[in-house]
Amino acid sequence: MKHVPCEGIPVAALGCSEPTSPLQRHPSLWLHGAGLSGSPWRDMPRHMPLALTPDLPGHGRATPVTPPRVEAFARHLLPQVPDQAVLIGHSLGGMVALELAHLAQDRIAALVLVEAVPTVRDTRAGRMSAVIARSMMQVTPLAWLRRLLCVGQSPATRQEMQRQLAQHDRPSLVAAMEAAACYDGRPRRGRIAVPTVGVGGRQNRATHRGAQLAAQRIPGAELVQVSGGHMVHTDNPLHLRRAIDAFLRRRR
């Protein structure tokens, strides 16, 4: 596991000043987080003709799967994975990307885990928090629940999240939580043989340990932090793009 600085060094040293991104000529699959859809990525893969931003099952326009599990989400998306794709997953989408990288290693060129952890089940506190959160989601008025999920976000991110969450009813939000709470991707880590980077939001300390856990067993995995919170792709899309591009230039 290698920590790679991203901010605080000259942009040219990162390769970020180059006018083209490696993803302009490379297929990529961008997977969103729980309660969202593929649309929050819309500015990130701009000018990338080979980029795909699908909705996870039960999100956006995608039909749900029963029971809602990360493994089922990955199997559902597997036919959409282009050959030699770069997988980029945020939060729950990062779990799905990890599972896809395990299922289709011969078709994956690189793996980018954005604010993602391999499991929330590695500690007793994490398991209890998942149970408590699911119970709260069952009884909290839906309007309050949507507001609670946006607490602590920047104004622009909060506005985007509220727009996305308004498209969900209670069962679909609970299903997304259940999928994340039940997944344990730790056994997958040692089987991932593609270049991998975990990108975290510096201000969201809640995921820092989990990001390290994800990288520990993946050979050659890197860790990068950029300014932003859990929704780093809306908080700080420029530096996230630079971090991804710099990683791909180093490793691809």
N, C-alpha and C positions, 0 to 999 in steps of 0.2 A: 504494500500500500504506500503510495507516494503522495505527499501533499505538494500541490503545485500552486505558487502564487499567481493571482490573476490581475488584481488591481494594485496600484502603487508602483508598477514598473512601466517603462515606456511602452506605449501602444505598439510601436514597431517591433519591439522584442517579442510580443505575443504573436506577431503575424496578423494583428487585427487591422492594420492599416491597408492591407491588400484589398483591392477593390472587389474581388470576387470571393465568395464563400465556397468551400469544397462541396457544400450541399447544393450548389447550383448545377452541378454535374453528377450528383450522386443521389440515388433514391433514398428517401427517408420516411419514417412513419412516426408521427407525433401523437402521443397518447396522453389524454387529459386526466385530471384528478376527479375525485368523487364529487357528485353533485353538479358537475360542469358539463361541458360538451367540447367538441373539437374546435368551436369557434374562437375561444380565447387565444388560440395559437395563431390567429389569422395574420397578425403582424410579424410574427417570428419567421415563418417560412415564406415571406413575401419574396417574389422573384426566384422562387425555387420550383421549376416546372415539374420536378419529379417528387415533390413532397405530398404526402397524404395525411389528412387530419381526421380520421374516423371518429365517430361517437362510440364510446364503450356501450355494451349492452345495458339497456334500461336508462340510457342517457340520450338527450337530444332526440333524434328520430329513430334511434336503434331500438329494436324490440328487446325486452328483458330475457334473461335466461333463469331457469329455476333448477336447483337453488342458486342464488347469486354467489359465485365463487370466482376468484382470480383465475383459477385453472380453466374454468368454463369460458371466461372472457377471452383468455388467450387462444383456446381452441376455436372459438367463434371468429377471431380476427386472423387466425393463421393463414387462410387463403388470400388475405389482402397484403401479406408481407412480400414486397418485391425482392427479387434476387439481389444479394449484396446490399441490403438496406441498412441504414443507420437507424437504430431504434432510440427514440427520445421519449421518456416517460416521466410525467410529473405526478408525485404522490401516489395515489392508487394506480395511475397509469404507469408509474415506475415499477410497481409490483407486477403488473401485466407484462411490461417490457422484459423484466427479469425472467418471467415464465416463458415468454416467447423466445428469448435468447437460448433458453434451455431446450425448448422444443425444436427449434429450427436453426441450430448453430451453423449449418452449412450454408444458410441463406443470409446470415447476419454479418455485416462488416464491422460494426461497432455498437456499443451500448452506452447511452447517456442517461443517468438516473438523476432527475432534478427534484430536490427536496423529497427523496424517496428513502424508505427503510425496507428491509427484507421481511420484517414482521413486527407486530406490536405485542407478540406473545412471549417474548424472551424474558420478561420480568413479571413478577406477580402484580406489581403496580400497573404495568401496561395491560395485563389481562383484565384486571378489575376496572380500569378506566374505560376499556372497550365495552364492558358489560354495563357500566353506569351510563355511558354516553348513549348506548342503544336504548336503555330504559327511558332516559330523558327524552329521546326523540319520539318515543311512543306516546308520551303524555303531554309534552309541551305544545301549546297552541302553535300551529304551523307558521303563522306570521312572526311570532316571537322566535321560533326556532331559526327561521331564515335570518333574522336580525342577529341572533347569537352567533351564528356561524360566520358573520362578517365582522365581529368585534375585533378591534386591534388592527384592522387593515387600513391602508392608505385610502384617501377619498376615491381615487380613480379605480383602485382594486375593489373597494367596497361596492361601487356602482356596478361594476362588471359582474361581481358575484351575485348581487341582488337580482340582476337581470337573468342570470343563469338559473339561480335557485328558484325563481318564480315559475320556471317551466316544470318543476318537480312537485309531485304530490308526496305525502308522507311515506307511502310504501316504497317508492323509488329511492328516497333518501335513506330510509332504514336499510334497504337492500344494499346500497352502496357501502354503508357503514359495516354491514355484516360481511361483505366480501373482503374488505380490508382487515377486519378484526379476525377473520378465520384463516387468513393466509400465513404460511410460514415458508418463506423462500430460502431459509438458511441452508438446507441441503443442496440447493441449486448452485451456490456460489462457487464451489470448487470445480464445477463442471463447465463453467463459462470460460471459453478460450478465446474470446474476441477482445480487442481493446475496449476498456471500460473506464468511464469517469463518473464520479458522483459530484454534482454541483449543488451546493447548499446556499441558502440565504443567510447571510451573516447574522442578521437580527433575530432569526428564529432558532433559538438554542434548543428547542424541543426536539429537533431532528438531528442535531450534530452527532450524538452518540450512535443513533441508528444508521446514519450515513457511513460512519466508520465501521460499524458492524457489517454493512453491505459490502464494503470494499475489502475487508480483512482476508477473505478466502478466495477472492477473484485474482488470479495471477496478474501482476502488473497494474492493478487498478489504481487510478489516481483520484485525489480529492481536491476540489477547488471550492472556494467560497467567494461570493460576490455580494455586494450590498443589496439588501432586500429581505423580505419576510418569506413566509411559506409560499405565497403567490409571487415568487420572484420573476416569473415570466411576464407578469403585468406590472410589478413594481419596478423592475429594472431590465427590460428586454434587451437594451443595447449591450450591457455587460454580459448578460447570459449568452447572447449570440456570439459575442467575442470569445467567451470562454469555450463554447462548443467548437467554434471555428479553429481556435488555437489548438485545442486537443486533437482535432482531426488532422490538422497540418503536422503535428508532432508524430501522431501514431499511424496515420494512413498515407 
